[in-house]
Amino acid sequence: MRFDVFLALVAFASVMAFTPGPNNILLTASGVNFGFARTIPHLLGVDVGYVLLMAVFAAGLGLVFTAAPILQLVLKIAGAAYMLWLAWKVASARPVTDGETGNKVRKPMTFLQAVAFQWINPKGVVAALSGVAIYMQPGHEREDFAIILSVFALCTVLSTATWAGFGVGLRRFLRDPMHARVFNVAMGLLLVASIYPMVTD
C-alpha cells in the first residue's frame, strides 16, 4: 500500500471511529450510568465485533450484501427497530450512583450483545464496506487487508476508550438526578437522530 493511500486510510478510519454514532453514543451513556469498569465488556464487544465485521466483509460477504437489496432492507428495519428500543432504554435510564454497588434490574450492554450490535449498526456496516471497497486493491488483498484491519482496529480501540472515558468524566457533573435525566434523554434523542440517515437513504 502506497504511503499516500495509507494516510488516506488512517484519516478515513479515524473519522468513522471518532465521530458520533450509535456505538459512541451508547458507550458515553454507559460510562455515565455504570462507570468505566462495568462498561469494559461493552467496549471490548465493540472492538472485537467490528474487527470480525471487517474480516467477514473482506472475505466476500460485503459483495453479497451490496448485490442483494433485500439484505439492505432487512438491516434497515432490524437496525432501526433495535436502536429505537436502545434509545428508549437510554432515555429512561436512572444513573447508578457512587453508593450503589450493584443493580439487579439495569445492566450495561454485555460483550456478546455489543459484538452482535455491530451487524445492525448502519454506520459501522457502511464504514466496513467502504473501507474494504476503497482501500483493498486487486492483487494486494492479503497485504492490504492486514493493514486495513490493523488501522481500523486501532482507531476503534482508541475511540471506544475515549467515548467511554468521556462518559465517566461527565459523571461528577451529573450527580443531580435532574441533570442526569436530561443527559440520558439527550443521548436517547441523539441515538434516534443517528437512525435518520439510515432510514431515509
Kinemage of the C-alpha trace (Angstrom):
@kinemage 1
@onewidth
@group {chain A} dominant
@subgroup {mainchain}
@vectorlist {calphas} color= white
{ca met a 1} P 0.000 0.000 0.000
{ca arg a 2} L 1.392 3.360 -1.019
{ca phe a 3} L 2.084 5.828 1.786
{ca asp a 4} L -0.393 8.422 0.499
{ca val a 5} L -3.107 5.755 0.352
{ca phe a 6} L -2.179 4.651 3.865
{ca leu a 7} L -2.564 8.222 5.152
{ca ala a 8} L -5.959 8.475 3.473
{ca leu a 9} L -6.962 5.186 5.118
{ca val a 10} L -5.894 6.434 8.548
{ca ala a 11} L -7.885 9.648 8.065
{ca phe a 12} L -10.972 7.747 6.900
{ca ala a 13} L -10.805 5.222 9.751
{ca ser a 14} L -10.269 7.985 12.334
{ca val a 15} L -13.244 9.999 11.141
{ca met a 16} L -15.506 6.960 11.071
{ca ala a 17} L -14.338 5.788 14.509
{ca phe a 18} L -14.287 9.052 16.472
{ca thr a 19} L -17.311 10.926 15.134
{ca pro a 20} L -20.614 10.481 16.982
{ca gly a 21} L -22.553 7.365 16.053
{ca pro a 22} L -24.595 4.646 17.755
{ca asn a 23} L -21.568 2.926 19.345
{ca asn a 24} L -20.050 6.130 20.691
{ca ile a 25} L -23.360 7.465 21.988
{ca leu a 26} L -24.108 4.189 23.789
{ca leu a 27} L -20.585 3.992 25.243
{ca thr a 28} L -20.813 7.554 26.559
{ca ala a 29} L -24.181 6.836 28.160
{ca ser a 30} L -22.813 3.608 29.656
{ca gly a 31} L -19.801 5.442 31.069
{ca val a 32} L -22.105 7.946 32.746
{ca asn a 33} L -24.578 5.408 34.079
{ca phe a 34} L -22.310 2.490 35.006
{ca gly a 35} L -18.710 3.751 35.178
{ca phe a 36} L -15.708 2.596 33.173
{ca ala a 37} L -15.141 -0.812 34.771
{ca arg a 38} L -18.709 -2.016 34.124
{ca thr a 39} L -18.544 -0.626 30.577
{ca ile a 40} L -15.426 -2.659 29.662
{ca pro a 41} L -17.351 -5.705 28.329
{ca his a 42} L -19.427 -3.371 26.131
{ca leu a 43} L -16.268 -1.592 24.982
{ca leu a 44} L -14.447 -4.839 24.168
{ca gly a 45} L -17.522 -6.174 22.387
{ca val a 46} L -17.485 -3.182 20.041
{ca asp a 47} L -13.763 -3.616 19.380
{ca val a 48} L -13.931 -7.355 18.697
{ca gly a 49} L -17.268 -7.219 16.889
{ca tyr a 50} L -16.102 -4.539 14.499
{ca val a 51} L -12.896 -6.386 13.644
{ca leu a 52} L -14.974 -9.511 12.919
{ca leu a 53} L -17.332 -7.466 10.763
{ca met a 54} L -14.417 -6.091 8.735
{ca ala a 55} L -12.906 -9.558 8.340
{ca val a 56} L -16.139 -11.135 7.109
{ca phe a 57} L -16.806 -8.325 4.647
{ca ala a 58} L -13.262 -8.558 3.330
{ca ala a 59} L -13.773 -12.308 2.852
{ca gly a 60} L -16.557 -11.607 0.363
{ca leu a 61} L -19.809 -11.198 2.251
{ca gly a 62} L -19.676 -7.495 1.528
{ca leu a 63} L -20.157 -8.174 -2.181
{ca val a 64} L -23.176 -10.361 -1.482
{ca phe a 65} L -24.626 -7.751 0.860
{ca thr a 66} L -24.165 -4.972 -1.689
{ca ala a 67} L -25.689 -7.017 -4.504
{ca ala a 68} L -28.796 -8.034 -2.543
{ca pro a 69} L -31.143 -5.103 -1.831
{ca ile a 70} L -33.329 -7.308 0.387
{ca leu a 71} L -30.441 -7.739 2.834
{ca gln a 72} L -30.028 -3.983 2.988
{ca leu a 73} L -33.744 -3.596 3.707
{ca val a 74} L -33.572 -6.202 6.471
{ca leu a 75} L -30.621 -4.357 8.006
{ca lys a 76} L -32.510 -1.063 7.934
{ca ile a 77} L -35.615 -2.483 9.573
{ca ala a 78} L -33.829 -4.589 12.192
{ca gly a 79} L -31.264 -1.897 12.941
{ca ala a 80} L -33.837 0.879 13.251
{ca ala a 81} L -36.124 -1.182 15.493
{ca tyr a 82} L -33.328 -2.273 17.806
{ca met a 83} L -31.821 1.202 18.052
{ca leu a 84} L -35.214 2.735 18.840
{ca trp a 85} L -35.511 0.241 21.696
{ca leu a 86} L -31.991 1.107 22.863
{ca ala a 87} L -32.799 4.830 22.640
{ca trp a 88} L -35.806 4.305 24.909
{ca lys a 89} L -33.682 2.318 27.374
{ca val a 90} L -31.027 5.042 27.430
{ca ala a 91} L -33.537 7.888 27.734
{ca ser a 92} L -35.370 6.212 30.621
{ca ala a 93} L -32.236 5.067 32.458
{ca arg a 94} L -31.609 6.032 36.071
{ca pro a 95} L -27.871 6.607 36.625
{ca val a 96} L -26.138 4.359 39.140
{ca thr a 97} L -24.843 6.476 41.996
{ca asp a 98} L -21.448 6.043 43.628
{ca gly a 99} L -23.108 4.459 46.640
{ca glu a 100} L -24.699 1.670 44.634
{ca thr a 101} L -22.601 -1.454 44.334
{ca gly a 102} L -24.976 -3.360 42.121
{ca asn a 103} L -28.218 -3.194 40.265
{ca lys a 104} L -30.152 -6.373 39.568
{ca val a 105} L -32.512 -4.701 37.126
{ca arg a 106} L -30.328 -2.463 34.992
{ca lys a 107} L -27.137 -3.734 33.440
{ca pro a 108} L -24.728 -2.358 30.844
{ca met a 109} L -24.583 -3.964 27.419
{ca thr a 110} L -22.752 -7.291 27.528
{ca phe a 111} L -19.775 -8.327 25.406
{ca leu a 112} L -21.859 -10.584 23.152
{ca gln a 113} L -24.625 -8.003 22.777
{ca ala a 114} L -22.056 -5.416 21.665
{ca val a 115} L -20.486 -7.886 19.211
{ca ala a 116} L -23.898 -8.661 17.696
{ca phe a 117} L -24.845 -4.981 17.561
{ca gln a 118} L -22.084 -4.287 15.026
{ca trp a 119} L -24.043 -6.220 12.387
{ca ile a 120} L -27.043 -3.881 12.596
{ca asn a 121} L -25.137 -0.667 13.250
{ca pro a 122} L -25.518 1.215 9.949
{ca lys a 123} L -22.532 3.495 10.498
{ca gly a 124} L -20.257 0.535 11.207
{ca val a 125} L -21.527 -1.503 8.271
{ca val a 126} L -21.068 1.406 5.854
{ca ala a 127} L -17.566 2.093 7.186
{ca ala a 128} L -16.576 -1.571 6.850
{ca leu a 129} L -17.959 -1.879 3.325
{ca ser a 130} L -16.380 1.394 2.231
{ca gly a 131} L -13.015 0.639 3.796
{ca val a 132} L -12.768 -2.738 2.099
{ca ala a 133} L -14.060 -1.464 -1.246
{ca ile a 134} L -11.862 1.625 -1.412
{ca tyr a 135} L -8.567 0.566 0.122
{ca met a 136} L -8.215 -3.120 -0.761
{ca gln a 137} L -6.546 -3.237 -4.171
{ca pro a 138} L -6.689 -6.244 -6.558
{ca gly a 139} L -3.522 -8.306 -6.396
{ca his a 140} L -2.636 -6.998 -2.918
{ca glu a 141} L -5.597 -8.344 -0.979
{ca arg a 142} L -3.703 -10.032 1.856
{ca glu a 143} L -1.302 -7.181 2.488
{ca asp a 144} L -3.978 -4.500 2.176
{ca phe a 145} L -6.415 -6.431 4.360
{ca ala a 146} L -3.854 -6.753 7.153
{ca ile a 147} L -3.174 -3.011 7.023
{ca ile a 148} L -6.856 -2.037 6.804
{ca leu a 149} L -7.799 -4.322 9.680
{ca ser a 150} L -4.937 -3.050 11.854
{ca val a 151} L -5.776 0.609 11.232
{ca phe a 152} L -9.499 0.176 11.853
{ca ala a 153} L -8.854 -1.968 14.937
{ca leu a 154} L -6.532 0.635 16.470
{ca cys a 155} L -8.898 3.516 15.710
{ca thr a 156} L -11.831 1.575 17.141
{ca val a 157} L -9.980 0.715 20.364
{ca leu a 158} L -8.908 4.336 20.849
{ca ser a 159} L -12.351 5.753 20.077
{ca thr a 160} L -14.289 3.344 22.304
{ca ala a 161} L -11.987 4.043 25.242
{ca thr a 162} L -12.212 7.791 24.585
{ca trp a 163} L -16.006 7.929 24.432
{ca ala a 164} L -16.488 5.650 27.446
{ca gly a 165} L -13.940 7.749 29.334
{ca phe a 166} L -15.788 10.893 28.281
{ca gly a 167} L -18.930 9.465 29.827
{ca val a 168} L -17.088 8.631 33.053
{ca gly a 169} L -15.715 12.183 33.149
{ca leu a 170} L -19.250 13.536 32.996
{ca arg a 171} L -20.416 11.500 35.993
{ca arg a 172} L -19.479 14.040 38.634
{ca phe a 173} L -21.309 16.778 36.728
{ca leu a 174} L -24.433 14.646 36.554
{ca arg a 175} L -24.899 13.764 40.206
{ca asp a 176} L -28.077 15.824 40.248
{ca pro a 177} L -30.876 13.413 39.203
{ca met a 178} L -32.466 16.089 37.026
{ca his a 179} L -29.197 16.727 35.162
{ca ala a 180} L -28.700 13.001 34.735
{ca arg a 181} L -32.219 12.584 33.367
{ca val a 182} L -31.686 15.431 30.882
{ca phe a 183} L -28.406 13.839 29.763
{ca asn a 184} L -29.971 10.405 29.261
{ca val a 185} L -32.897 11.839 27.309
{ca ala a 186} L -30.446 13.804 25.146
{ca met a 187} L -28.409 10.646 24.484
{ca gly a 188} L -31.578 8.774 23.578
{ca leu a 189} L -32.591 11.519 21.145
{ca leu a 190} L -29.115 11.544 19.601
{ca leu a 191} L -29.374 7.793 19.076
{ca val a 192} L -32.728 8.263 17.355
{ca ala a 193} L -31.194 11.034 15.214
{ca ser a 194} L -28.398 8.674 14.166
{ca ile a 195} L -31.045 6.375 12.666
{ca tyr a 196} L -32.389 9.067 10.330
{ca pro a 197} L -29.731 8.817 7.587
{ca met a 198} L -30.201 5.045 7.510
{ca val a 199} L -33.984 5.035 7.053
{ca thr a 200} L -34.033 7.902 4.558
{ca asp a 201} L -31.202 6.649 2.327
